[in-house]
Amino acid sequence: MTTQDFRYVAVFDIGKTNAKVVVLDSASGAEIAVAKTPNTVLRHGLYPHYDVDGLWAFAIRALRSFAKTPGFDAISVTTHGASAALLDATGTLAMPVLDYEHDYPEEISKAYARLRPAFEETYSPHQMMGLNVGAQLHYQKTNFPDEFANVATIVTYPQYWTGRLAGVFSNEVTSLGCHTDLWDPRHGRYSSLVDTLGIRELMAPIRSAFDPLGMVLPGVAREIGLRSDIPVYCGIHDSNASLLPHLVARAAPFAVVSTGTWVVTFGVGGNFDRLDPGRDTLANVDAYGRAVPSSRFMGGREFETILREIGSTSEEYVRRAVEHVISEGVMLLPNVVSGSGPFPGKKGRWLNAEGASAEQRYAALCLYLALMSQTCLDLVVADGPVIVEGPFALNETYLVLLAALTGRTIVAIPGSTGTSQGAALLTGITPHPGTERRIKPATIPGLLDYRQNWYSALA
């Protein structure tokens, strides 16, 4: 079967909060079958770690249920970044897959800070907790030397899953280039940290995200109930999966604001010279191995946190509330979630919010997200249209405010995320751009003064 014959592609898509298996129709790009589950962190054992056995059981169940109807002709995988799997000589886990939100002892963090390469080599900023995979590996090797002695192979997280499916373990550059400290994106090679940690011989071979690794292993195929050979593709980091359809369809320059648990801004054709390691900017690496200036904040997690406090709102009243919030200076200041984003060290708080209604607080939350997104766009010096994909593409208030703040057309592509669609493209199917809405910038009275006052409150 050639790639042109792939009618349906199954994607195992693991986000930090939830995981899903979807089947996409290559003729339309539509998700025609979906199963979802929470991505659980287990607290027992050496350290907090992902429930990989639970995820694997979920994936097998979902693939089994989809094998007959609607069926699928190929499998691809995409996962969140900042994770690696450490395998023993048999290809099973030598150590649990560490939750990147685990916070290490201060002395471990300080020791790692002395080892990590300069930002100018990796374009990977220092991150909280285990968001630098190099920090995870240093922690695992330092704190658990007996267990680490059994490690024979280190693989990036999407490739752990494609390895379990096809029996071929590999590394891939979109995950290596995602603030790991392990990659030199300017030269397309491992950074000096790989030798500093003494792990070069453990790193699995690097494969292209587009590579077919082989067919589903016979034993796994029997579990799923496959009646024919199904190829497995190498896999990709989730934010880069969201970026891929736009790289295929658009000419630079443009920006993509990929929204989920994280809001990641890609400045395609942007400028590396203004990347600031102190403000959560970095170079991501796209599916073709090219460095892309990027910035980010944990916007989806922040949105959900504040929304739980606010409760239900009416969209009609939120639109009216924006005018009140701007005129009265009702503000949410960063950071709702500490440790990431363009304003490090700031602690989130409300200003002038006493007596504010749920709709007014929601309007202020949308202003907060739009201001944070504009800041991230400015940091990567991204020109051209701004494409917003994922859940925030359905938030009309956010989109209108972002267009007004940036003075640029916003192209909204609704959907749960673009990650599954991007991962499916690895199989060679024809991309199908999602339904786009264009939001042109309009003048909102008082907005620019509000923005200035918001920045002043941060000083």
Number of C-alpha atoms within 10 A of each C-alpha: 10 8 13 11 11 18 17 24 26 28 29 28 25 26 21 18 14 13 22 20 25 26 31 23 21 22 13 14 21 15 18 12 17 14 17 15 15 14 18 17 17 15 12 8 9 13 17 18 20 20 17 17 9 13 20 15 11 18 22 18 16 22 26 18 16 22 18 13 9 13 18 21 21 24 29 29 32 33 28 23 28 25 26 26 23 26 23 18 11 9 17 15 19 20 20 20 21 25 24 22 14 15 14 16 10 9 9 14 18 11 13 17 12 8 15 23 20 15 17 13 16 27 29 28 24 24 17 17 18 23 24 23 25 24 28 25 22 19 19 20 17 12 13 13 11 11 14 18 11 15 21 20 24 26 25 29 29 31 31 26 25 26 23 16 27 23 17 20 25 25 25 25 26 29 34 28 31 29 27 27 28 26 28 24 25 15 12 14 14 19 20 20 20 18 12 13 16 10 16 15 12 15 18 18 14 15 17 20 31 20 14 20 23 18 19 24 19 13 10 14 20 12 13 20 16 20 10 10 15 19 20 27 28 33 41 35 34 28 32 29 29 26 25 23 22 19 17 12 10 10 11 15 14 19 27 26 30 28 25 25 20 21 27 27 30 31 30 26 19 22 16 19 10 13 22 18 18 15 19 24 29 29 27 28 26 25 24 13 17 16 23 23 25 30 29 26 28 20 26 16 17 19 20 12 13 15 16 9 10 16 11 11 16 10 15 9 14 22 16 13 21 24 17 16 24 22 14 13 19 24 25 24 23 23 23 19 17 17 18 24 27 23 19 14 12 18 14 13 12 14 15 12 17 8 8 15 14 19 23 26 27 29 30 28 24 25 29 23 26 23 21 23 26 17 19 27 25 15 27 28 21 24 18 17 16 26 23 24 27 21 19 27 24 16 14 15 19 22 26 21 26 26 22 21 22 18 13 17 20 27 23 25 22 19 15 15 21 25 30 29 28 28 32 33 21 25 26 15 20 18 19 15 14 17 10 15 14 15 19 15 18 14 13 14 11 12 19 14 13 19 18 10 13 21 12 9 11 11 6
